[in-house]
Amino acid sequence: MSQAMLNIQVDEGLKNQFDLLCLEIGMTPASVINRFAKAVVKNKKVLMEIINSETEITSDRALQTFYALREEAKENGLQGLTLDEINQEINSARQDMKV
């Protein structure tokens, strides 16, 4: 699947808050936006779940997140990454968040 760039402008403070929230839930801003776009296209409507950032993180919730991320990796053809490739992706995402 070929990739395309999506450029949007948002308030700088909002972007910083969004980046931090994504970090807190263990996702990159790009993966959150991609997941949102896929859901909108699939359902042909905007469905949003709003979760309080102070929601307790439980092992059940962490496991659900893990399975969701595994499914996203499968959908994007990324389930065969090596540990080194995974670490490269993590480091790249961290660098993107510093910019």
MODELLER restraints for C-alpha pairs under 7 A, 6 or more apart:
rsr = mdl.restraints
at = mdl.atoms
rsr.add(forms.Gaussian(group=physical.xy_distance, feature=features.Distance(at['CA:19:A'], at['CA:29:A']), mean=6.05, stdev=0.5))
rsr.add(forms.Gaussian(group=physical.xy_distance, feature=features.Distance(at['CA:19:A'], at['CA:97:A']), mean=6.70, stdev=0.5))
rsr.add(forms.Gaussian(group=physical.xy_distance, feature=features.Distance(at['CA:22:A'], at['CA:28:A']), mean=5.65, stdev=0.5))
rsr.add(forms.Gaussian(group=physical.xy_distance, feature=features.Distance(at['CA:22:A'], at['CA:29:A']), mean=5.83, stdev=0.5))
rsr.add(forms.Gaussian(group=physical.xy_distance, feature=features.Distance(at['CA:28:A'], at['CA:93:A']), mean=6.45, stdev=0.5))
rsr.add(forms.Gaussian(group=physical.xy_distance, feature=features.Distance(at['CA:40:A'], at['CA:46:A']), mean=5.12, stdev=0.5))
rsr.add(forms.Gaussian(group=physical.xy_distance, feature=features.Distance(at['CA:40:A'], at['CA:47:A']), mean=6.82, stdev=0.5))
rsr.add(forms.Gaussian(group=physical.xy_distance, feature=features.Distance(at['CA:73:A'], at['CA:79:A']), mean=5.30, stdev=0.5))
